[in-house]
Amino acid sequence: MNTQNKQSLIAKSLIYASLSVLIFSGNKLQAQTSWDNNLSASVKVELWLKADAGVVPDNPDNVVITAWNDYSGNSRQFEGHNGATYSKTSDLMNFHPSIHFSGSGTNKLTSATSKYFVNNSSSYLVFYVSRQAALDNAFQSVFSFTSGQNSDFGAGDDCGWYYGQPAFRLGAADKGVAGNSYLGENTKSYGITTVLLPNVSYSNPRIYKNGENPFPYTARRLNTGSSVANPVHVIGSSGAGAGSSNPFNGNVQEIIIVSIPSTDSYLYSDFRKINSYLSIKYGISLDRNTETLVYPDYYASNGTLVWNQSDNTGYNNYVFGIGRDDGSGLYQTQSKNMDENAYSPTVYVGDLKTLNDPSNGTLQNRQYLLLGANGASPISSLTNVTNGTYETGGSINISNFNIQSPVYKAQVTGASPITVKLGLPRGGNFTHALVSKYADFRESDTGLYNLTGVAPEIKLDNNTYRYIKFIGYRKDFEKTKKYIISNKNRTSKIKK
């Protein structure tokens, strides 16, 4: 085996191995000695921070936080300094709160020196969900591995953003920036970032944006803190001191860091499970692979396939949904797709609230409903709708409708059917939903639902009702159609 192939194999082994022994339990992410007897006990969850739990104080909105508690079981709490705030009504991501950093070097969170966990015998895998508020051609640090307790500058081992793209630094030199996988688009400054830091001299670090398209960089190891007095970890800046060093301007929703022995290699495992968990929770679709052009599958914590891209060919755009998974602590009762912005419908159980609330509505363990769109324009001319009487909801007068949304296809996993409510896309003058057994919405197998008043309960499954589209009337649509579509404020499609 040549050196290049060896490096690639080791890097792949590390990234999959890092995830192979993660198990989620309630509100805790823990390492476990086995998972179906295929996981290694040597993998350790070092840190798990999430903005929907463990923030002190957690009320009221926009309060300056004093602590962010760790859910890894390692008690690696972070202390607040000079103004990082808790956002519960603005800066939300799929109905979840965030920690807001203003871009000031003093606006940060730091760990205690006694909680420093980097060592030269381990490699690390970092997941972070975040949004950069202001594009900057300077590096902005979300998580800094190594800083002196009173230092204004870190050792250059950081994961963050660089001008709207996820990025990392090792040793303050090699800067890896996730490639732009969206056609002509460099402003999708939010997402799920994964950084693989092998910490061995012969293996390359890698960075992933929304679960796909890794970009390798020159091999370089982490600073283990041995050259830094009283090393600490920092969130929101590179340095723990009073000065400004690569401050982050934006919001952080969740950080997960795992480690493995730097020389270990494992079987392909749970990289997709972690990304699926974050994707469904935050309404961020996983990217299509730009080389193979294959869309990703989505998995539950036990490996169950909850979105099968092959079975849903033609409907793999803007995947989002709700679900409960006691193995990951996921309990998403309401959801929309962040990439579709105002044009995304909302699916929910119970009542629609400002924040996702697990006590609102009921889902069974490992019950999922995911929806994917056919990729049509957010508003297009009405098709496959005629005057007639539908199976449920009565008759329709075609003169009252002239626009439609994309068509969405549902996949239900676990207990079925699932009873949900639908919220209209905010952009577009939509008033009704059609829910059908068939994608052509024939009247005899389609329900018509008026969504302008109290939202009706709708049953979805994989056999009877699984295709959805929203319809309405827009007086000026034909005149303004070109303008509406070209200015839809919606993320561009992935390169083909």
C-alpha positions as CSV (number, residue, x, y, z in Angstrom):
1,M,0.0,0.0,0.0
2,N,1.5,3.4,-1.0
3,T,1.8,6.3,1.5
4,Q,-1.1,8.3,0.0
5,N,-3.5,5.3,0.2
6,K,-2.4,4.6,3.8
7,Q,-3.0,8.1,4.8
8,S,-6.5,8.0,3.3
9,L,-7.3,4.7,4.9
10,I,-6.1,5.9,8.3
11,A,-8.1,9.1,8.1
12,K,-11.3,7.3,7.1
13,S,-10.7,4.8,9.9
14,L,-10.3,7.5,12.4
15,I,-13.4,9.5,11.4
16,Y,-15.6,6.4,11.5
17,A,-14.0,4.9,14.5
18,S,-14.4,8.1,16.5
19,L,-18.1,7.7,16.2
20,S,-18.3,4.0,16.6
21,V,-18.8,3.9,20.4
22,L,-21.0,6.9,20.8
23,I,-24.3,6.1,22.5
24,F,-26.9,8.7,23.4
25,S,-28.9,8.1,26.5
26,G,-31.6,10.6,27.5
27,N,-29.9,14.0,27.8
28,K,-26.4,12.5,28.0
29,L,-23.9,11.4,25.4
30,Q,-21.8,8.6,26.8
31,A,-19.1,6.2,25.8
32,Q,-20.1,2.6,26.1
33,T,-18.0,-0.6,26.0
34,S,-20.2,-2.1,23.3
35,W,-23.0,-1.2,20.9
36,D,-24.3,-4.4,19.4
37,N,-20.9,-5.9,20.2
38,N,-19.2,-3.9,17.4
39,L,-17.9,-0.8,19.1
40,S,-14.6,-0.1,20.7
41,A,-14.3,0.9,24.4
42,S,-11.3,3.1,23.6
43,V,-13.4,5.9,22.2
44,K,-14.2,8.6,24.7
45,V,-16.7,11.4,24.5
46,E,-14.7,14.4,25.8
47,L,-17.3,17.2,25.6
48,W,-21.0,17.7,24.8
49,L,-22.5,21.2,25.0
50,K,-25.9,22.1,23.7
51,A,-27.8,25.4,23.9
52,D,-31.1,23.8,24.7
53,A,-29.8,22.4,28.0
54,G,-27.3,23.2,30.6
55,V,-27.1,27.0,30.2
56,V,-26.9,29.1,33.4
57,P,-29.1,31.1,33.8
58,D,-31.6,29.8,31.3
59,N,-34.0,32.6,31.7
60,P,-34.8,35.4,30.7
61,D,-34.0,35.9,27.0
62,N,-30.7,37.6,26.0
63,V,-29.3,37.2,29.5
64,V,-25.5,37.1,30.0
65,I,-24.7,33.5,30.8
66,T,-22.4,32.5,33.6
67,A,-21.9,28.9,32.7
68,W,-22.5,26.2,30.0
69,N,-22.7,22.8,31.5
70,D,-21.2,19.7,29.9
71,Y,-23.4,16.6,29.1
72,S,-20.6,14.2,28.3
73,G,-20.4,13.0,31.9
74,N,-17.0,14.6,32.3
75,S,-18.2,17.7,34.1
76,R,-16.2,20.0,31.8
77,Q,-18.3,23.2,32.4
78,F,-17.4,26.4,30.7
79,E,-17.6,29.8,32.5
80,G,-19.0,32.9,30.9
81,H,-16.9,36.1,30.5
82,N,-18.1,39.6,29.6
83,G,-21.3,39.2,27.6
84,A,-21.9,35.9,25.8
85,T,-25.7,35.8,25.8
86,Y,-28.5,33.2,25.7
87,S,-30.9,33.8,22.7
88,K,-34.3,32.2,23.1
89,T,-36.5,34.3,20.9
90,S,-34.1,35.4,18.1
91,D,-31.2,33.7,16.5
92,L,-33.1,30.4,16.7
93,M,-32.2,27.4,14.5
94,N,-35.2,25.2,13.9
95,F,-36.8,26.3,17.1
96,H,-33.7,25.8,19.2
97,P,-31.9,28.6,21.2
98,S,-28.3,29.6,20.8
99,I,-25.4,31.1,22.6
100,H,-24.6,34.5,21.0
101,F,-21.1,35.9,20.6
102,S,-20.7,39.5,19.6
103,G,-17.3,39.4,18.0
104,S,-15.4,40.9,20.9
105,G,-12.3,39.1,22.2
106,T,-13.6,39.4,25.7
107,N,-16.9,37.8,24.8
108,K,-16.1,34.2,25.4
109,L,-16.4,31.0,27.5
110,T,-13.5,29.2,29.1
111,S,-12.9,25.9,30.8
112,A,-10.9,25.3,34.0
113,T,-7.3,24.3,33.6
114,S,-8.1,21.1,35.5
115,K,-10.6,20.2,32.7
116,Y,-8.1,20.4,29.9
117,F,-8.2,17.1,28.0
118,V,-5.9,17.3,24.9
119,N,-3.0,14.8,24.9
120,N,-0.5,13.6,22.3
121,S,-1.8,10.0,22.3
122,S,-5.3,10.8,21.2
123,S,-6.9,12.1,18.0
124,Y,-10.1,14.2,18.1
125,L,-13.3,14.6,16.1
126,V,-15.1,17.9,16.6
127,F,-18.8,18.5,15.6
128,Y,-20.2,22.0,15.9
129,V,-23.4,23.6,14.8
130,S,-23.1,27.3,14.4
131,R,-23.9,30.4,12.3
132,Q,-21.4,33.2,11.4
133,A,-23.2,36.5,11.8
134,A,-20.8,38.7,9.9
135,L,-18.5,37.5,7.1
136,D,-14.9,38.3,7.7
137,N,-11.7,37.5,5.9
138,A,-10.1,36.9,9.2
139,F,-10.3,33.6,11.0
140,Q,-13.1,33.5,13.7
141,S,-12.7,30.8,16.4
142,V,-15.7,28.8,17.7
143,F,-13.7,26.4,19.7
144,S,-10.0,26.7,20.7
145,F,-8.2,23.6,21.8
146,T,-5.3,25.3,23.5
147,S,-4.9,28.7,25.1
148,G,-3.0,29.9,28.2
149,Q,-5.2,30.7,31.1
150,N,-4.3,34.4,30.9
151,S,-3.1,34.6,27.3
152,D,-4.8,36.8,24.6
153,F,-3.7,34.3,21.9
154,G,-4.1,30.6,21.6
155,A,-1.7,28.1,20.1
156,G,-3.5,28.2,16.8
157,D,-5.5,25.0,17.3
158,D,-9.0,26.2,16.5
159,C,-12.2,25.2,14.8
160,G,-14.4,28.0,13.5
161,W,-15.2,30.1,10.4
162,Y,-13.3,32.0,7.7
163,Y,-15.4,34.3,5.4
164,G,-18.6,32.3,5.5
165,Q,-17.0,28.9,5.4
166,P,-16.2,26.4,8.2
167,A,-12.4,26.4,8.9
168,F,-9.8,25.1,11.2
169,R,-6.2,26.0,12.2
170,L,-3.4,23.9,13.5
171,G,-0.3,25.5,15.0
172,A,-1.5,28.9,13.8
173,A,-0.3,28.0,10.3
174,D,-2.2,25.5,8.2
175,K,-5.7,26.8,7.6
176,G,-8.2,24.4,6.2
177,V,-11.3,26.0,4.8
178,A,-14.3,23.8,3.8
179,G,-14.8,24.0,0.1
180,N,-17.8,25.8,-1.4
181,S,-20.1,23.0,-2.4
182,Y,-22.9,25.3,-3.4
183,L,-23.1,26.7,-6.9
184,G,-22.2,30.4,-6.9
185,E,-23.0,30.6,-3.2
186,N,-20.7,31.7,-0.5
187,T,-23.2,33.1,2.0
188,K,-24.6,29.9,3.6
189,S,-22.7,30.8,6.7
190,Y,-24.3,28.3,9.0
191,G,-24.3,24.5,9.2
192,I,-22.9,21.3,10.8
193,T,-19.1,21.3,10.7
194,T,-17.0,18.2,11.5
195,V,-13.3,18.5,11.9
196,L,-11.1,15.4,12.1
197,L,-7.8,16.0,13.8
198,P,-5.8,12.7,13.7
199,N,-2.9,14.1,15.8
200,V,-0.4,11.7,14.1
201,S,2.3,12.9,11.8
202,Y,1.4,10.7,8.8
203,S,-2.3,11.4,8.7
204,N,-4.1,14.5,7.3
205,P,-6.7,16.5,9.1
206,R,-10.1,16.9,7.4
207,I,-13.0,19.2,7.5
208,Y,-16.6,18.3,6.5
209,K,-19.5,20.7,5.9
210,N,-22.9,19.2,6.5
211,G,-21.6,15.7,6.6
212,E,-20.1,15.4,3.2
213,N,-17.2,16.4,0.8
214,P,-14.2,16.1,3.1
215,F,-11.2,18.3,2.3
216,P,-7.8,17.0,3.5
217,Y,-4.9,19.2,4.4
218,T,-1.2,18.8,5.2
219,A,-0.5,16.6,8.1
220,R,0.0,18.5,11.3
221,R,-0.5,17.6,15.0
222,L,-2.4,19.4,17.7
223,N,-0.5,21.4,20.4
224,T,-1.0,19.3,23.5
225,G,-0.6,22.2,25.9
226,S,2.8,21.2,27.1
227,S,4.2,24.5,25.8
228,V,1.4,26.6,27.3
229,A,1.2,27.7,30.9
230,N,-2.1,26.5,32.5
231,P,-3.8,25.5,29.2
232,V,-7.5,25.8,28.9
233,H,-10.2,25.4,26.2
234,V,-12.0,28.5,24.9
235,I,-15.4,29.0,23.1
236,G,-15.8,32.2,21.1
237,S,-12.2,33.3,20.8
238,S,-8.7,31.8,20.4
239,G,-7.4,33.3,23.6
240,A,-8.5,33.2,27.2
241,G,-7.0,36.5,28.2
242,A,-8.6,39.9,28.3
243,G,-7.5,40.9,24.8
244,S,-9.0,40.1,21.4
245,S,-7.8,37.1,19.4
246,N,-9.9,35.7,16.5
247,P,-13.2,36.5,18.2
248,F,-16.3,34.8,16.9
249,N,-19.3,36.9,15.7
250,G,-22.3,34.6,15.6
251,N,-24.2,31.9,17.3
252,V,-23.4,28.4,18.6
253,Q,-26.0,25.7,19.0
254,E,-24.1,22.6,19.9
255,I,-20.5,21.2,20.2
256,I,-19.6,17.5,20.5
257,I,-16.0,16.4,20.7
258,V,-14.8,12.8,20.9
259,S,-11.3,11.2,21.1
260,I,-9.7,7.9,20.2
261,P,-6.2,6.6,20.6
262,S,-4.2,8.2,17.8
263,T,-3.0,4.8,16.4
264,D,-6.4,3.1,16.4
265,S,-8.4,2.1,13.4
266,Y,-11.9,0.7,13.3
267,L,-14.7,-0.5,11.1
268,Y,-17.0,2.0,9.4
269,S,-19.4,3.2,12.0
270,D,-21.6,6.0,13.1
271,F,-20.4,9.2,11.4
272,R,-23.8,9.4,9.7
273,K,-25.7,8.8,12.9
274,I,-24.2,11.8,14.6
275,N,-24.7,14.0,11.5
276,S,-28.3,12.7,11.1
277,Y,-29.0,13.6,14.7
278,L,-27.7,17.1,14.3
279,S,-29.4,17.5,10.8
280,I,-32.9,16.6,12.1
281,K,-32.5,18.6,15.3
282,Y,-31.5,21.8,13.6
283,G,-33.3,21.5,10.2
284,I,-30.0,21.5,8.2
285,S,-30.1,19.1,5.3
286,L,-26.9,17.0,4.8
287,D,-25.1,17.7,1.6
288,R,-24.9,15.6,-1.5
289,N,-21.5,14.2,-2.4
290,T,-20.2,16.4,-5.2
291,E,-18.1,13.6,-6.7
292,T,-20.6,10.7,-6.6
293,L,-23.6,12.9,-6.8
294,V,-25.3,10.6,-4.3
295,Y,-27.6,12.1,-1.7
296,P,-27.0,10.9,1.9
297,D,-29.1,8.5,4.0
298,Y,-30.3,9.5,7.5
299,Y,-30.0,7.1,10.5
300,A,-31.4,6.7,14.0
301,S,-29.0,6.1,16.8
302,N,-29.4,2.3,16.6
303,G,-28.6,2.3,12.8
304,T,-32.2,2.2,11.6
305,L,-32.5,4.0,8.2
306,V,-35.0,6.8,8.7
307,W,-34.5,8.4,5.3
308,N,-33.6,6.2,2.3
309,Q,-32.2,8.3,-0.5
310,S,-32.6,5.5,-3.0
311,D,-36.2,4.8,-2.2
312,N,-36.9,8.6,-2.3
313,T,-35.2,9.3,-5.6
314,G,-36.4,12.7,-6.9
315,Y,-37.3,13.9,-3.4
316,N,-33.9,14.3,-1.7
317,N,-33.9,18.1,-1.6
318,Y,-34.3,20.0,1.7
319,V,-34.8,17.0,3.9
320,F,-36.2,17.8,7.3
321,G,-38.6,16.4,9.9
322,I,-39.5,15.4,13.4
323,G,-38.6,12.5,15.5
324,R,-37.9,11.0,18.9
325,D,-34.9,8.9,19.6
326,D,-34.1,8.0,23.2
327,G,-30.7,6.7,22.1
328,S,-29.6,10.2,21.1
329,G,-31.8,12.4,23.3
330,L,-33.5,13.7,20.2
331,Y,-37.1,14.8,20.7
332,Q,-38.0,17.1,17.8
333,T,-41.7,17.9,17.9
334,Q,-41.7,20.7,15.3
335,S,-39.4,21.4,12.4
336,K,-38.8,23.3,9.2
337,N,-35.9,23.3,6.8
338,M,-33.3,26.1,7.4
339,D,-32.1,26.0,3.8
340,E,-35.5,26.8,2.4
341,N,-35.8,29.8,4.7
342,A,-39.3,31.4,4.5
343,Y,-40.4,28.9,1.8
344,S,-40.2,25.9,4.1
345,P,-43.4,24.5,5.5
346,T,-43.5,23.4,9.1
347,V,-44.5,20.0,10.4
348,Y,-45.3,19.6,14.1
349,V,-47.3,17.7,16.8
350,G,-49.2,19.4,19.5
351,D,-49.2,23.2,19.3
352,L,-46.6,25.2,17.4
353,K,-44.4,27.1,19.9
354,T,-41.5,29.5,19.8
355,L,-39.1,26.8,21.0
356,N,-39.1,23.1,20.4
357,D,-40.8,21.5,23.5
358,P,-40.5,17.7,24.1
359,S,-43.6,17.9,26.4
360,N,-45.6,19.3,23.5
361,G,-47.3,16.5,21.7
362,T,-46.3,12.8,21.8
363,L,-43.9,10.8,19.7
364,Q,-42.9,7.2,20.4
365,N,-39.2,6.2,20.7
366,R,-37.6,5.9,17.3
367,Q,-40.6,7.3,15.6
368,Y,-39.6,9.6,12.8
369,L,-41.3,11.6,10.0
370,L,-38.9,13.0,7.4
371,L,-39.9,15.0,4.4
372,G,-37.9,15.7,1.2
373,A,-38.8,18.0,-1.7
374,N,-38.7,17.4,-5.4
375,G,-36.4,20.5,-6.0
376,A,-39.0,22.6,-7.9
377,S,-39.1,26.3,-7.5
378,P,-40.6,27.5,-4.2
379,I,-43.5,29.0,-6.1
380,S,-44.6,27.7,-9.5
381,S,-47.7,27.5,-11.7
382,L,-50.4,25.1,-10.5
383,T,-50.4,21.6,-12.1
384,N,-52.3,18.4,-11.6
385,V,-55.2,20.1,-9.9
386,T,-58.7,20.2,-11.5
387,N,-62.2,21.0,-10.5
388,G,-63.4,18.1,-8.5
389,T,-64.3,16.5,-5.2
390,Y,-61.5,15.1,-3.1
391,E,-61.5,12.0,-0.9
392,T,-61.5,14.3,2.1
393,G,-62.0,18.0,2.4
394,G,-64.7,18.5,-0.2
395,S,-64.5,20.0,-3.7
396,I,-62.2,22.6,-5.2
397,N,-62.8,25.5,-7.6
398,I,-59.7,25.8,-9.8
399,S,-60.3,29.5,-10.4
400,N,-59.4,30.1,-6.8
401,F,-55.9,28.6,-7.2
402,N,-52.9,29.3,-9.5
403,I,-49.7,28.6,-7.6
404,Q,-48.1,25.6,-5.8
405,S,-45.1,24.7,-3.7
406,P,-42.6,21.9,-4.4
407,V,-44.0,18.4,-3.9
408,Y,-42.8,16.8,-0.6
409,K,-42.6,13.1,0.0
410,A,-42.8,11.6,3.5
411,Q,-41.0,8.7,5.0
412,V,-42.4,7.4,8.3
413,T,-40.2,5.2,10.6
414,G,-41.5,3.4,13.6
415,A,-45.1,3.7,14.7
416,S,-47.3,4.4,11.7
417,P,-49.4,6.2,10.8
418,I,-48.1,9.4,12.4
419,T,-50.6,12.2,13.2
420,V,-49.2,15.7,12.6
421,K,-50.1,19.3,11.7
422,L,-48.7,21.3,8.8
423,G,-47.8,25.0,8.8
424,L,-47.9,26.9,5.5
425,P,-44.8,28.3,3.9
426,R,-44.6,31.9,5.0
427,G,-43.7,33.1,1.5
428,G,-46.2,32.6,-1.4
429,N,-49.8,33.2,-0.5
430,F,-50.5,29.5,0.1
431,T,-53.8,28.6,1.8
432,H,-54.3,24.8,1.4
433,A,-52.5,21.5,1.5
434,L,-53.1,18.5,-0.7
435,V,-52.0,15.2,0.8
436,S,-52.1,12.2,-1.4
437,K,-51.2,8.6,-2.0
438,Y,-49.8,9.5,-5.5
439,A,-47.5,12.3,-6.7
440,D,-50.1,13.4,-9.3
441,F,-52.7,14.1,-6.6
442,R,-55.6,12.4,-8.2
443,E,-58.9,13.4,-6.4
444,S,-60.0,9.9,-5.3
445,D,-56.8,9.4,-3.3
446,T,-56.1,12.9,-2.0
447,G,-57.2,14.9,1.0
448,L,-57.7,18.7,0.7
449,Y,-56.9,20.7,3.9
450,N,-57.6,24.4,4.6
451,L,-54.6,25.6,6.7
452,T,-55.7,29.3,7.1
453,G,-57.5,28.6,10.4
454,V,-57.0,26.0,13.1
455,A,-54.6,23.5,11.7
456,P,-56.2,20.1,11.2
457,E,-54.6,16.9,12.2
458,I,-53.3,14.9,9.2
459,K,-52.2,11.2,9.2
460,L,-49.2,10.3,7.1
461,D,-47.7,6.9,6.4
462,N,-45.6,5.1,3.8
463,N,-48.5,3.7,1.8
464,T,-51.7,5.8,1.9
465,Y,-50.8,9.4,2.4
466,R,-47.2,10.4,1.7
467,Y,-47.1,13.2,-1.0
468,I,-47.8,16.8,0.0
469,K,-48.0,20.1,-1.8
470,F,-49.3,23.5,-0.9
471,I,-51.5,25.5,-3.2
472,G,-52.9,29.1,-3.2
473,Y,-53.7,32.1,-5.3
474,R,-51.4,35.0,-6.2
475,K,-53.0,37.7,-8.3
476,D,-49.8,39.0,-9.8
477,F,-48.0,35.6,-10.1
478,E,-47.7,35.4,-13.9
479,K,-46.4,38.9,-14.2
480,T,-43.9,38.6,-11.3
481,K,-43.0,34.9,-11.6
482,K,-39.5,35.4,-12.9
483,Y,-38.7,38.0,-10.2
484,I,-40.2,35.8,-7.4
485,I,-38.2,32.7,-8.5
486,S,-34.9,34.5,-9.0
487,N,-35.2,36.3,-5.6
488,K,-36.5,33.5,-3.6
489,N,-33.9,34.0,-0.7
490,R,-33.3,30.2,-0.7
491,T,-30.1,28.3,-0.8
492,S,-28.9,27.4,-4.2
493,K,-28.8,23.8,-5.2
494,I,-25.7,21.7,-4.8
495,K,-23.4,21.5,-7.8
496,K,-24.2,18.9,-10.4
